[in-house]
Amino acid sequence: MNTVSQPLVIGRPSLLRIYLSEAAAELLRLLRTPSFSVPTLAFPLVFYVLFGIVPQGHWGDLHKATYLLATYGVFGVIGPALFGFGVGLAIERQQGWLELKRVSPMPTGAYFFAKIAMSLVFALAVILELSVAAIGYADTHIAIGTWLLWVAALLLGTLPFCALGLWIGTLVKGQAAVAVVNLVYLPMSVLSGLWMPLAAFPTALQKLAVVWPAWHLSRIALGVIGQIREVHYLSHVGVLLAMTALFLSLAALRLRSV
């Protein structure tokens, strides 16, 4: 008896599956990169314990541990966005992976979705570990609704830093991006009042804080968590959205030329 072979038909994977697969691969890659995952998860917690929990007390009407929970939360969530996009894109450009992905059938959006998803996963991990430390060891009391709103503000607030990291990644290649990101990340964190209140700085530096996107996100975080009053949320959100659009536009121009 003759049998007629049927052609093997492989269905086209769904767009959602492509996006999720790329995000899972990106997350796994970074979890297997200790030089990224260990500092990203450890540094915010170590700094918060050293400066927010060990020397407990108040700054006037401010509860030190709660105040620094908000600001070190900002410090912790912008790190994965800056390094994940800035350093990741720069290394992939140098190694030729970006060109390979460009000519592959994978949608361009999946590449950026994967990096944004990675930033959010690491950001959420940092938020959770800081929250456990604050609530468990620093006598910090936050209503569940307030905490959820604070978490949402921090996660959404990573977008301008993803855009900034993307732009940096288009400017330099390889390990040079690590130095450039650090030159932006650390001074911005200090001068935005994430490590200590801006009142400890000279007046001129306090006035210049408005140029940093981290300062605007920290004002939102501090307002949500109840450590400062009269926060102009719409203006801070507007500045962050404008900075996101600016950095995305600059990155798009660079990507067209590289």
Salt bridges, closest charged atoms under 4 A:
GLU22 OE2 - LYS101 NZ 3.00
GLU26 OE2 - ARG29 NH2 2.82
GLU26 OE2 - LYS115 NZ 3.00
GLU92 OE2 - ARG29 NH2 3.68
GLU92 OE2 - LYS115 NZ 3.30
GLU99 OE2 - ARG102 NH1 3.08
ASP139 OD1 - HIS141 NE2 2.88
